Amino acid sequence: MDWSENWVCLLVVWIIGGTDVVLNIDWDDGTSCVVSCANASDMTVVTLNHTYSMPGNFTLTGMADNVVSNIRLENQLVAVYERIQDLVLHFSSNSPSFHYHES
């Protein structure tokens, strides 16, 4: 298996209301991130990119909080798959073989 590729996950979070909101995200791969929003009085959209270094199933968790409240984000399952590298089909001895390779 070739783990030289990386898998990018895009997470979009809408924060509605709140002052001095801090968003904490745990990516379930040993890394996390913290984003501060000074004022989310109407609606703030936070877009986060995270790169997973290997395929697998990850449970993304998070929390938005400030001095007076906190809200836990529902756990989200992220499934990261390895890309198919090659495909070889062999037919009967009377048929030629077929080889497909993605460029």
N, C-alpha and C positions, 0 to 999 in steps of 0.2 A: 504494500500500500504506500502511496506517495502522499505524505502529509505536508508537502511543500506549498500546497494551496492554502488559502485562508477563506473563511466563510463569513460574510458580512451580514449582520442583522440590523434592521432599521426599526427603531421603536419611536412611536409618536405618542406623547402624553398631553392631554388637555387638562390644564389646571384652571378651575373656575372659582374665582373669589380667593381672598386671603391676602395678607401682607407679610412680607419677609418669609415666603414659603421656601422650604428646602426640600428637594426631591432626592431621595436615596434609592439607587437601583443596584441590586445584586444579580449579576449575570450567571451565577451558578457554575462558574469555571474558575473560581478563585479570585475574580476581579469584581470591583464595584465602582460606582461613580456617584458623585454628589453634585447637584446643580442648584444654585440659589436663584430665586426669582424675587426681586425687590418688591414688586407690586403686581399681583394677579387679580386686581379688583374686578375686572370684567372677565377676560379669558386669556390665558397665556398658553401657547402651543410650544412644547419643547420637543425637539427632534434629536434623537441620540443614535449614533452609529456605533456598533460594537463588532469587533472581529473575533470570531472563534477560531482557535488554531487547529482544532480537530473536530471531526463529526461526532455526533452523539445526541442524546436527549438532555436538555437543560431546562430547569424550572426557574424562570425569571421572577423575582419578587421585588417589591419596592414599597416605599412609604413617602407620603408628602406630609410635612408637618411645619408648624410655626409655634409661637409661644403659647397659643391658646387651644390648638387642636392638632390632631393627626389623623390621617386616613391611610389605611393599608391598601395597596394595590392587590387585586386578585392575582394569584399565581398564574403565570402563563407558561405553557409548555412550548419550548422552541426545539424543533427537530432539525438537526443539521445533518445532511446526507453527503456522502462522498459521490463525486461525479463519476459516471461510467467512463472508463478510459479507453475501452476497446471492445469489439464484438467480432467473434469469428463463428461462422456457421459452416458445418460440414454436411454435405448431402450424400446420397448413395454413391457408390464407386463409379457409376456412369455419369454423374453430374460433377461439374467443377465446383470447387469450394468458393465461398463468398466471404470476402473480408471487408469490414467497414471500419474506418478510422475517422474520428472527429478531428477536424483541423483546429 
